[in-house]
């Protein structure tokens, strides 16, 4: 892979030149310093940020490039809050100079970091940098499997009441009011308008329309865990497409109540724009005719766990088939490929445990997405580094 070859050259340059130079200039480097340095060198977020100095009246803005590098370092070091990041920058001269500040007095205060974060969230900076990173020099390589899954994101904000969410659809309901009819046999010449699901409507939408149509407010999500018990959380749901090697390719943040299948086709379109892949691995939540047809029509092979739903006959047939295969010690090729989907679960786990996914301290869809994407960006760079070291 061209990108991996480039990263290999980076790694040799870092080991042979950069680290010795940094230790000579800054002093001894810890493993944390080395990790932050490598992630920042791979990400190159400063290339996507203006310097912050403009020829306009007034006080010049603080250097946004250094602040962006600091937010990447915060995600890489798994620091919960910006206050802890500022304390670390003031006490750690090596980290401070790696991010771009020579003196302690040059570090902006917390309010400046907050304003810069709002700018990054509005401009979707980490999303753009992540898209550029996974798309860089990866037009020719072929990805074997894309594992699609979602994970719950707990937020510290009040969920929007169901009544207020329904108000957003009030105008549409009023326009459909005239189409309401009484139950029973239709009158002669009467036409009945059939309501279509979001999955069916997505076949006629562009990607921006699909993303705008997905709910993005904070609400309550419910899921069934591996032991069969229902769990609830307040916040959002992050949908991720993960390639072989645990590299996140594309992400979408929706309301917690959004079903996994509704984000599948937009995710597939985003992933197609960045990499070329063969197989799509999904669990039973994505068992839908529309998803399978879209995947096949775009030259991919969907491997989706069958969801029998309320079909007892199908459930018994699947159980009998699984028992027969287990008896003769045989495993289907599709089942072997489906086992690769564990990369999605490991990616979700690393994002939460090592890159700030469990510590969301901001509010609102844009800021929550920005916080998570800084973590996804750092995770992507870390996984790429692991592949060449």
N, C-alpha and C positions, 0 to 999 in steps of 0.2 A: 504494500500500500504506500502510495506516495507520501501521505501525511505521516505514516509511521517512520518512513525513511528520514523525513525531515526532522521528526522528533528524536530519532536516533542520533542524528548529527547534533541536535541541540544538547542531548544528554552528554555526549562526548565533549562538547564545548563547555558545558556547565561544569562537568567534573574536572576537566583539564585546565580551564582558564578562569571561569567566572567565580567558582567557590574559592580558589586560592587568592584571587584578587580581592574578593569581598572580605575574606578573613584578614588580609593584610591591611585593608582600609578601615574595616569596622571592628575587627577583633574576632574572637572565636565565635563560630556559628553553631547553634543547637540544631537538632533535627527539625524542630518547628520552623526555624529560620530557613533551612534548606528546602523544606516542603513549600513554604510560602513563596520563596524565590522561584522555584521550578514552576509552580502553578501560574504565577504572574507572568513568567517568561513565555509560557504556552498560550495563555489567554490574550495577552497584549491589549488589555481593555483601554489603555491610554490612547491607542490609535483611533478609538471610536468616540473620544470625548474631546471637546474643545478645551483649550488651555484655561479659559475663564477670564482672560484679560482682554478687554475690548477698548477701543478708542472712543469711549462715550463719557459724558460728564458723570461725576459721582465716584464713590469709592469702588475700586476694582474688586471683582469677585474673588473668593478664595480659589486656589488651584483645584479645579474639579478633577483633573487627572489623578492627583495624589489621593483625593478623597475616594475616587472610584477604586483605586488600587487598595485603599484601606478597607473598603467594604468587601472586596474579594478576600483579603487577608482575614477579615472577621469571620467569613463563612468557612474558610479553610481551617482556622483555629477553633471553630465551633464556639465562638463567644456569644453569650445570650443577648447582650445589650450593647448599645453604642457607648454607654458610659464605661463599661468594662474595656471596650476597644480603646477609648481615649486614655484610660488609666494605663493600659498596656503600652500605648504609644509614648506616653510621657516617661515611663520607667524603663523602657527597652529601646536603647539608642540604635541597635542593629535593625530592629523592626521599623523604627521611625524612618531611618535612612533608606531602607528597602522600599518603603511606600513613597518616599519622595520629599521628606522634610529633613533638613540638616539640623535645625535647632528646635528645642522644645517650645520656644516662643512662637514658632511658625505654625504650630498645630492649631487649626480652627476650633472654636468651641462647639458644644453640643448642638446649639441652635443652627449653626452653619451646616453641620453634618445633616441635620434634619431637613433643612431647605434643599440641600444637594440631593438627598435621598428622594424627596418629592419630585425634583426635576428628573432624576433617573427613572422614577416610576412612570411619570408622564410620557417621557420619550421612549420608554420600554428599552432602556439601554442594555440590561443584562440579557434580554431576549434576543436583541439584535446581535450582540457579541456571541452568544451561544450558537445562533444560526450560522454566523460566519465561521465559527470554529469547526462545527461538524461538516460544513459544506466546503471548507477550504481543501482544495486538492483532492476531493473525494468523488469526482465525477466518474472516473473509470472503475474504481474498486467495486466489488460486488459484496453485499451483506447477505449472509445466509438466512438469518432469522430475525424478525422484529417481534419482540414480546410486548404485548399491550396490556396494561393494567392500570389501576387507579389506587390511590391511597388517601386516607382521611387526613385533613389538615384542621387541627383545632385552633380556633381564633378567640381572642379576648374581646369580643364585641357581642352586642345583643342580636339575636336572630331576628330577621324581618318577619313580622307576623304574616300569616297566610293571607289575611284580608288585604294587606297592603300589596302583596305580590299579585293578588288577583286584580287589584286596581289597574295594574299595568296592561292587563288584557281587557279592561272594561270597554274601551272603544271598539275593539274587535267583536266583543259580545253584543254590543249595541247594534253594530252593523249586521250581525247575524240574527238579530231578533226577529226580523221579518220572515226568516226562513224556518222559524219554529213551527211545528205542526203537531196536531193531536196524534196520539197513538192509534194504531189500527191500519186498516187498508187505505192506501192513498187514493185520492180522488182521481177521476178520469182526467188525464193530461197533466197531472201534478208531477213535478220533478223533485226528487229527494236528493239534497246535497249531502254527500258522505264526508264526514270529518276524517282528515288524514293525519297520521301520526307525524312526529318530528322526523323520524327516520325516513318516512316516505316523502316528506316535503324536501328533505336534503338533496334528493336526486335532481331537483330543479333549481338548486341554489349554487351560488359561488361560495368560495371559502370565506370571504369577509361576511357574507350574509349568514353563513352557518355559525360563525363565531359570535356574531351579534345576536343571533337567535337563542343561543344557550344562556340560561339564567346564570347570573354572576353575583347575586346578593348572598349575604351570610344567612344561612338557615340551619335547620336540623337535619342531619343525615342518619340513616339507619342501615345497618348491615348485619349479616349473620357471620359469626366467626367460625373458626375451624372446628369448634366443639358443638356447633349448632345453636349457640345462644345469640340473641340479638343484642347489638351494641348501638348506642346513640352518641352522637357528638354534635357540637355546635361549631360551625365554621364553613369550610369549603372542601372540595375534592380536587386533587391534582391527578390528571390523566397523563401518563408517560408512555412513549414508545421507546423501548430499549433495544439496542442492537447487540449482537454477539460481543462478548467481552465486557458487558455491563456499561456500555456507553449510551447515555440518554441522547436521543435524536430530536424529539419534539415533545412539547408539553402544552397542556391546556388546563387552566384553572376555572372551575365552575362552582355553582352552589353545591352544598353537601347533598341535597336531595336529588340531584340529576343522576339519572341512571347511566351506568357505564357505557351502554351501547350507543347513547346519543352523541358521545364525543368520538366514536370510533372512526367515522368517515372523515371528519375534519382532521383528525390526527393522521390518518392515512395519506391525505392530500399533502399535509405539511411534510411528512416523512418522505414522500415521493419527490418533493422538490429539493431534498437535501441529499438523499442517498438512493442507490439502486439496490433493491432487495428481492428475495424470492418468496419466503414463507412468512405468514402472519400467524402468530400463536396467541390464542385468546381463550379465556375460561368460559364457563357456561353462560355468564352474564351477557356475552356478545353473540349468543346463538340466535341469529336473526337472518331472515331471507335477504333483506336489503344489504346487510354487511357482506354476506357471502357473494351475492351477485356483484357488488362493487369490486370486491377483491379479485374475483375471477375475471371481470371485464378489463382490469388493469394489469393482467398478466401475472398475478400473484396466486399463491396456493394457500387458502385459509385452512388452518387446522384449529378447529374450535370444539371445545368440550360440549357434548350434546346436553341440552337441558330438557328433560322429559316433561317438566312443568306438572300439569295434573293428569298426564297420560299414564295411567297405571300399567297398561300393556307395554308401552315403550320402556317404562322403568324396569319391568320384569325382564324384558328382552335384553336390555343393556347389562343387567345384573347376571343373567345367564351366560351371556357372551364373555363377560369378564371372568366368570368362574371357569368357563371352558378353557380360555386362554391360559389362566393360571394353572389349570390342571396339567396341560401339556407343555408347560414352561415355555410359552411362546409370547413374544411381544411384537405387536405390529410396528411397521416403520413409522407410522404417524404418531404412535405413542412414544416412540423413542425421541422423535423430534419435539413432541409436546413437552418432554421433560426439560428442554432447553428454556422453557418459560420461567424457570426459577431465577434466571438473571433479572427479570423484572422485580421479583420479590426482594432480591439482594440489593438492587438499586434503591428501592423504596426504603429498605432498612438503613442503608448507608446514608441516604439523604437525611433521614430523621435523626440518626444516632451520631453522625459525624460532621454534618454540614448544616446544622441549624434548622432542619425541618420541623423539629418539635418545639422550637422556641420562637414562635411568631408573636412579636410584641407590637406590631403595627395593625392598623385598621383600614378596611376598604379593600376592594378587589385589586386595584392597581398596585397598592403598596404591598399587599400580601404576595402578589405575583412577583413583584420586584425582589422582595426578600427571598422567596423560594428560588428564583432564577439565579441569584447570586450563589446560592448553595448548589444548584444544578450545574452552573458554570464551573465552579470549583471541583465538583465531583467528576465532571466530564474530563477536565484537564488531569485530575489525579488518576483516572482510569487509563487515559492515554499514556501517561508516564509509566504506569505499572506495566503496560504492554511492551515497553521498550527497555525496561530496566531488569 
